[in-house]
Amino acid sequence: MTIEDWPQHERLMGSDRSQFMGGPTPRHVIWGIFSHDIAHWVLFGHGALMVDDKTTGKTVGQVGLNHGSLFPEHELGWFLYDGFEGHGYALEAAQRMRKWAFEELGLKTLVSYIDPKNERSRKLAERMGAVIDPDAERHDPVDLVYRHPAL
């Protein structure tokens, strides 16, 4: 992530499109989220990456590993910007990030916290083989916790 990613990130998080991530969110909170994603790299050695189209180089979304005081477990998360769904970007990015988390970071477990109404993310988690863990701790009691299979 770079400062050049900020305008697009701000637009997403300030719009109704962010409804399954607690939004729309005020600008000062969006800045905190953006900075949080970058800080993960310094604090934990992992964090968020922007997802770019290989052909055009255009940024289409984000994939990341979250951890720390806001997340009971390491979380694999993703989002796409408007107009980029249905092209396999999120699936490819999430699969690669998951593989890196297990194989390179040596994580033993990985979850995705997903709003029950977010059908697209639920289907993506299920396509990746993740299953609902009803007993897992969560930061938002409404979220479903999808547990990813270790590779």
N, C-alpha and C positions, 0 to 999 in steps of 0.2 A: 504494500500500500504506500502511496505517496500523496502529497498534498494535491496533486492533480486529480486524484480520485474523490476528493472532498465534495465538489459540487453535485456530482451524480449521486453520491451517498446521501447527501443532505436532502436532495429532491425525493429520493425513495423513502427515507425515514420520516420525512415530514408529510408524506402523502397517505391516503387511505390504503395504498398498496402494502404498507407496513403493519396492517391491522393484526396480523398473526405474530408480530414481534413487539407488541405493546404500543404500537403507534396508532395514529400519527403522533409524533414526538416533537416537543419544542426544540428550537435550534440549539440552545445551550446544552440540552441533554444529548442531542445528536452528536455534538462535538465531543462530549464525554465518551460516547459509545465508539466513535471513530478513533479517538485517542487510546481508548481501552484496547481496541483490536491491535493497534500498533504496539502498545506497551507489552502485550503478551510475549512478543518475541524477545524482548530484553529480560523480562521477569521469568519466563518459563521455557524459552527456546522453541516456542511454537506460537502460532496465532492465526491471523486471517491472511489470506492471499486473494488477490483479485483474479477473476477468471476472464481470460481474454480469448477471443475467437482466433484460432491459429491462422486463418487466411487473411482476415482484415486487420488483426491486432486490436480491434475494438473491445473495450471492457464490457462484459455482459453480466457480471455479477460477482459474487464472493463466496468463498468456502473457507472454513476455519475450524481450528480447535480452540475451544474455550475452556478455561480452568480458573481456579482461584476462588475467592470468597463468594462470588455470585453463582458458582456452579458446584453442586455437590460431587459431581464426577466430571471427568473429561468429556466434553461435548463436541460432537461433530455437527456443525451447522452450515447452512447454505442459503443463499437467496439469488434470484436473478432479477435483473432490471426488466422493465416493461418491454415486451416485444421479443424476448429471447427464450421464452418457454418452448418446449416441444422439439428442441434441437439436440438434446442429449448433453448439454453443457453441464448441468447440475449433477447428473449421474456420473459422468466421467470425472469431474473435479472431486466429487465426494468419494468416489471409489479410490482415486489416487491418494487423497488426503488420508483416508482410512488405512490404506496399505502402508503409507509412510508412518502413520501413528503406531501401528502394530509392529512393523518390521524395523524401522529406524529408531523410533523413540522407545520401543519396548513396552508400550502400554499393554496392560492385561485386560482392560475393559474400556468400552467406549459407548456412549449413549447419544441420542438425539432427543431434545425436549421439543415436542411439537404440539401446537394448539390442536385440539380435537377437530376443529372446523377446517383446518388447513389440509384439505384432501390431497393436493398435489404433493406436499411434503410427506404426508403419510404414505402415499403410494410409492414415492421415491425410496423412503426408508425400507418399505416392504420389498421393493425390487432388489434392494441391496442385501436382503436376508435378515434385516433387523426385525425383532419381535417385541411386542409390548411387554414391559416388565412392571406389573401393577404394584410391586412392593418397593420399587426404587425410590429413593429420596428425590425430591424435586424442589426447585426454588419457587415455582408457581404451582399451586395445588391443582389447577385446572389442566395443566399440560399432561400429555401422554409421554411416557418415557419409553423410547424404542432402544433396545439393547442390540448392538451390532455384534455379529459373530466374529470371534478372533480368527484371523487368517492362518 
